[in-house]
Amino acid sequence: MGHINQGNMFKYYADDSALKKMHEGKRSPVFLFGGILISRQDEVELSNLIKEVKREYTGEDMPLKYNMKGIREVYERFGRIPEYERLIHDSATWRKRIIQKSLKFDYKIFISCIENFQAKKKEQKTIKENLSSFLFSNALMRVGIFASENQNHMEHIQVILDWPESNLSKPFDKEYYYAYNRGTNSEGQEYFCGPLNRLGFDQTLYYAKCNHSNLLQLTDIILGSTRDWIETELQKREYSIGMELSRLFLPKFYGYPRKILGYGINVSSGNKELKEQLNGIINKNVA
């Protein structure tokens, strides 16, 4: 049997999020999808550092998220509400410590965004499925491009997604099939990097629960921070913890410093206004 050198094995952990922005006087949702590409070797060490932070507040097996409110019931179930309340109180501190600990590792961030102009239509389930497919495919292609540029030290790549909403994995499974076997998205648009099966990607797309994965929890913190940062800039607020954290991990975006937009952060070509706004936000923070 062939042996995969763990130093040459990489994992792309990804999740989704959403923010609200103003468009022609109306608030419209912007969906974000993406996460981090990290070597197996760094994943193990970083996971252990995240456990260290957790142990100061709670058990190392308890989950952390950017927005803790969604996992209160986990802490209730294990009788750890006092710890949960301390985590809420100190959220800026531990989020910043986790991001700072992560910075010593050479991971890359890939996020895809799209503005939903059909938010008032009735068939939201189908629209959300289509947007999720599009976002996943866009982010996946950028990971593929990065892999094609770094084939000498990336022998094997696994893609691990947070367990999908409503247990609906079909949009992701379909896109991965086309990307892996055909080098296209499900609409037939070609990947610039060619089929993923030529780049060391695993044939299987994997899923995990965020509550059980330290790296998906880090992904959630990065995605939540990015969402918060973009909202803060669009609303012209002076500060948010998301903005502070995003400025710390900004150099981790693929394409940093001059090609983040289009590589590390990819916006649907139909969202011209959002693309211009993000370009301004990124340039202001890179300069």
N, C-alpha and C positions, 0 to 999 in steps of 0.2 A: 504493500500500500504506500502511496505517496505521502510524504510528511510535509505539512505546511509549517514553515518557520513562523512562529507567532510574532516575531518582530516585523515580518512582512505581511501580516494579516491586519486588515483594517475593517472598521465597522462604521456605518453611517446610521446614526440614531436620529429619527425625525418625528415631529409632532405638528399639530396645527394650533392656530389661535386666531383671534379676530379683533379688529378695532373699528371705531366709528370715526368717519371724517365728514367734513362739510363739502357738498358738491352742489353748486347752483342754489345755495340757501337751504339745502336739505342734508340731513345726516344719512350717509350711506355706509354699509359695512365694507371693510377691507379685510379679506382673508389672508392669513400668513401661513405658510407651510415650510418646514425645514428643520435643520438641526446641525449636528456636528459629525465630522469625519475624523476618526481617531484610531491610532494603531492599537492592537490588542495589548501590547506591552504597556502603553501609556494608560489605557483603559483600566487595567488592574490597579496600577499605582494611584491613579486619580480617584477611583472608587474607594480605595482605602483612606485617602485623605478626606473624602466627603463623609465617610463613616466616623472619622475622628471628630469632625464638627458636630455631627448628629449626637455623638455620645455625651457632649457637653450639655445637651438640652433634653435628650430623650434616648430611646434605644436606637442602636445603629441600624436596626431593621425597619424603623418607622419612616414613612415617606415625608419628603419636603417638596413643596411646589412654590412657584412665584406667588400665586394666590392660594393661601392656605385654607380659605373658607370651604373650598370644594372637597376637602378631605377631613373635615372635622369629625365625621362619623367614624373614621378609622381610629382616631384617638379616643372617642367615646367607647368604641367596642373593646379597646384594651385598657380602659380605665385610666387614661393618661391626659385628661382634660387640663390639669394644672400645667403640664409640660406644653400642651398645645397653646395655652394662653401665653406662656412665656415666649414661645416661638413667634406668636403674633406680635407681641410687644417688642421683641428684639429682631424683627424680620429684616430691617435694613442692615443690621450687623452681620447676621449669619449669611445672608445672600451675598454681601460684599466679600466676606471671607472665603466663601466657596468659589466665587469668580476669581479672586486673587490667587487662590491655590491652583486653580486651573490654568493660569496664565503661563506657568513654567512648562506646560506640555504643548507639543506642536500639533494642535488640532486645527481644523479648518471649518468655518461656518458657511452654510449654503441655505439661503432662504428665498422663497418665491412668494410674490404678492399679486393679488388681483382685487380690483374693486367690483363689487356686485351692484350693477345698475338695475337689477331686476328684483330688488329686495321686497317689493310690494306684490309681486305676482304670487298666485296661489300655490303653484307646484314647486315650493321651495326645496322639498326633499330632492327632486330631480336636479334642480339648479345647483344645489350644494354638492351633489354627487359629481356633476360635470365639472364644477370649479375645483373640487378636490382632485379629480383625475388630472386636470390641466396643471394644477400647482405641483402635484407630485412629479409629473412627467418633466416639468420645467426644472425643478430642483435636481431631479435624478440625472438629467442630461448634463448639468453643470458638474455634478460629482463625476460623471463619465469623462468629461473633458479634462478635469483635474487628473483623473486616473490615467488617461492617455498621455498626459504630459509627464507622469511620474511612474511609468511602467517598470523602470529598473528596480524600484524598491517596494512596489505594491503588487504582491503576487495573488492575493485573495481578498475580496471585499464582500462583506455581508451588509444587507440593508435591513434595519430593524425599525419598525414603526410602532408607535403607541397604539394599543388596541383601539380599532376604529369605533366611532360613535354608532350606536344602534347595532353593533356587531357586523357592520356592513363593510366587508373587505373587498367586495367585487371590483369597485373602481380602481383600487390600488393593484389588485392581482392582475387585472386586465392590462393596465399600463406597464406593469413590470414584465409581463409576458412579451409585449411588443418591443419594449426597450431591450430586453435580454436577447431575444431571438431574431428580431428584424432590424433593430437599430432605428426604430421610428416610435412616434406616439401612436395611440389607437386611431388617430385621424389620418395616419400615413405621413406625417411630417417627419423628415429625417433628422436623426441625432447627428450633430456635428462630429461626434466621437465614434460613430458607427455602433454596431451591436455590442451590448455590454458583455456578451459571452466571450468576446475576444480580448477583454480587458481584465479578466480575472474575477468578475462578479460571480457570486454564487447563483446557481439556477433557481434557488428558493428565496422567496421574499419572507421575512420573519416578522412576527408580531410579539410584543411583550406588554405587560401592564406597567404603566408609569410608576405605580405604587411599589412595584417590586424591583425596579431598576434604577440604580444611582445615576447612570448615564442618561436615561430618559428624564430623570428629575433635573439634572443639569441642563438638558435640552429645554425643558419647560421654563427654567429660570432665564436662560438666554433668550428664548422666544418671547417670554413675558416682558423681559426688560426691553427688547427691541420694540415690541408693540407700545409699551409705555413711553419710550423715547420718541417714537414717531408721533404719537398723540400729543406729547408735551410740546414738540416743535411745531406741529400743525396748529395747536391752540395758543402758540406764542407764550407759553408759561416759562418761567425762568428756571425751574428745577423740578426734577422728580428722581426718585431712586433709580428708576429704569434708565433715565438719561445718564446718570452717574456711572452705572454699571456698563451700559453700552459703550461709553467712551473708553472704559477699561479694555473691553474685549474687541473693540473695533478692528485692531490689527489682525485679528483671527479670521476676518472675512476673506474669502477667496477673492483675489484681485486687488487686495489692499496694496498701496494707497490709492492708485489712480483708476483702477478698473473694478471697484466694488460693485457699482451699478452695472448689471449685465452679467456678472459672474457670481459674486457673493450674495448680492441682493438682486433678484431678477423680477421685473415688473412686466405684466402683460402689455404687449405693444398697443392694445386698444385703450389702455389707461394713461393717455398722454399727460393729463394734468398731474396725476399721482407720480408719474415718472419724473416730471420736472420738479415737483416738490421734494421728492426723495433725493434727487440729484443735488438740490440746494442744501438739504439737511446734511448729506454725507460730506459734501465739499467743505461746508462750514466747520465740520468737526474734524476733518482730516487736516485742514490748513493749519 
